[in-house]
């Protein structure tokens, strides 16, 4: 695996995250969608993405702390069957949706991400998405 392949893989995952497209709609310039999908899920199961986020938010510059949230609709196939674990999907007037709360430091580096169901009030969740300042 070359560095170019790694960069293309990360760009493919970011494209999927940014557009919300199903894996089958991944652009051909990123490679075959199923290989990217399998590689992503293997790295997710190993905890690679959680480690990357933790490394990026390891030493935050807390001079400024910015919180933003966005509501995204869940793809019709995203609901799937009822499962044992809780998922951040909720029914609202527009259908199934999820709210993403992102907290970044003064440099724009991610500090914390929080997913909540779409019908949950943002006011009750904003405090959970912000980290306490260091003493």
C-alpha positions as CSV (number, residue, x, y, z in Angstrom):
1,X,0.0,0.0,0.0
2,X,1.5,3.3,-1.0
3,X,1.0,6.8,0.5
4,X,-1.0,7.8,-2.6
5,X,-3.4,5.0,-1.9
6,X,-3.7,6.0,1.8
7,X,-4.5,9.6,0.8
8,X,-7.0,8.5,-1.8
9,X,-8.6,6.2,0.8
10,X,-9.0,9.0,3.3
11,X,-10.3,11.4,0.6
12,X,-12.9,8.7,-0.3
13,X,-14.1,8.4,3.3
14,X,-14.3,12.1,3.7
15,X,-16.3,12.4,0.4
16,X,-18.8,9.8,1.7
17,X,-19.0,11.7,5.1
18,X,-19.4,15.1,3.4
19,X,-22.0,14.0,0.8
20,X,-23.9,11.4,2.8
21,X,-24.0,9.2,-0.3
22,X,-24.3,5.4,-0.1
23,X,-21.0,3.5,-0.5
24,X,-22.2,2.2,-3.9
25,X,-22.3,5.8,-5.2
26,X,-18.6,6.4,-4.5
27,X,-17.0,8.1,-7.5
28,X,-14.8,5.9,-9.6
29,X,-11.8,8.1,-9.2
30,X,-11.5,6.9,-5.6
31,X,-11.4,3.2,-6.6
32,X,-13.9,0.4,-6.4
33,X,-16.5,1.3,-3.8
34,X,-16.6,-2.2,-2.2
35,X,-12.8,-2.3,-1.5
36,X,-13.0,1.2,0.0
37,X,-16.0,0.1,2.1
38,X,-14.3,-3.0,3.4
39,X,-11.1,-1.1,4.2
40,X,-13.1,1.6,6.1
41,X,-15.0,-0.9,8.1
42,X,-11.9,-2.9,9.0
43,X,-10.1,0.3,10.2
44,X,-13.2,1.4,12.1
45,X,-13.4,-1.9,13.9
46,X,-9.7,-1.6,14.8
47,X,-10.4,1.8,16.3
48,X,-8.2,3.7,13.8
49,X,-10.7,6.5,13.3
50,X,-11.2,7.0,17.0
51,X,-7.4,7.1,17.5
52,X,-7.1,9.7,14.7
53,X,-9.7,11.9,16.3
54,X,-8.1,11.5,19.7
55,X,-4.7,12.4,18.3
56,X,-6.0,15.5,16.5
57,X,-7.7,16.7,19.7
58,X,-4.9,15.7,22.1
59,X,-3.6,19.2,22.9
60,X,-6.4,21.6,22.0
61,X,-5.8,25.4,21.8
62,X,-8.7,26.4,24.1
63,X,-8.2,30.2,23.6
64,X,-11.4,29.9,21.5
65,X,-13.9,27.0,21.5
66,X,-16.4,26.8,18.7
67,X,-19.5,24.6,18.6
68,X,-21.6,24.0,15.6
69,X,-24.4,21.6,14.8
70,X,-26.1,20.4,11.7
71,X,-29.1,18.2,11.0
72,X,-28.7,15.5,8.3
73,X,-31.4,13.3,6.9
74,X,-31.0,9.6,7.2
75,X,-30.9,7.7,4.0
76,X,-34.0,5.6,3.5
77,X,-31.9,2.5,3.6
78,X,-30.0,3.7,6.7
79,X,-32.8,2.8,9.2
80,X,-32.4,-0.9,8.7
81,X,-34.0,-3.3,11.2
82,X,-34.5,-2.6,14.9
83,X,-31.3,-3.3,16.8
84,X,-30.3,-3.7,20.4
85,X,-27.9,-0.7,20.6
86,X,-29.0,2.9,20.5
87,X,-28.5,4.8,17.3
88,X,-28.6,8.6,16.8
89,X,-31.6,8.6,14.6
90,X,-34.9,10.2,15.4
91,X,-38.2,10.8,13.7
92,X,-39.1,14.4,13.1
93,X,-41.5,16.1,10.7
94,X,-39.0,15.7,7.8
95,X,-38.5,12.0,8.4
96,X,-35.5,10.2,10.0
97,X,-32.7,12.6,10.9
98,X,-29.6,12.9,13.0
99,X,-28.0,16.0,14.6
100,X,-24.2,16.3,14.5
101,X,-22.6,18.6,17.1
102,X,-18.9,19.4,16.4
103,X,-16.6,21.2,18.8
104,X,-13.3,22.6,17.4
105,X,-10.5,24.5,19.1
106,X,-9.1,27.9,18.1
107,X,-7.1,26.3,15.2
108,X,-10.1,24.5,13.8
109,X,-9.0,21.1,15.0
110,X,-11.8,18.7,16.2
111,X,-12.1,18.4,19.9
112,X,-15.4,16.4,20.2
113,X,-18.2,15.1,18.0
114,X,-21.6,14.2,19.3
115,X,-24.4,12.5,17.5
116,X,-28.0,12.8,18.7
117,X,-31.4,11.8,17.3
118,X,-32.9,14.5,15.1
119,X,-35.9,15.3,17.3
120,X,-33.8,15.9,20.5
121,X,-33.4,19.6,21.5
122,X,-30.0,21.1,20.9
123,X,-30.2,23.2,24.0
124,X,-30.0,20.1,26.2
125,X,-27.1,18.7,24.3
126,X,-24.7,21.6,23.8
127,X,-23.1,21.3,27.2
128,X,-22.3,17.6,26.5
129,X,-20.5,18.6,23.2
130,X,-18.1,21.1,24.9
131,X,-15.1,19.9,26.9
132,X,-14.2,21.5,30.2
133,X,-11.2,23.9,30.2
134,X,-7.9,22.7,31.6
135,X,-7.0,23.9,35.1
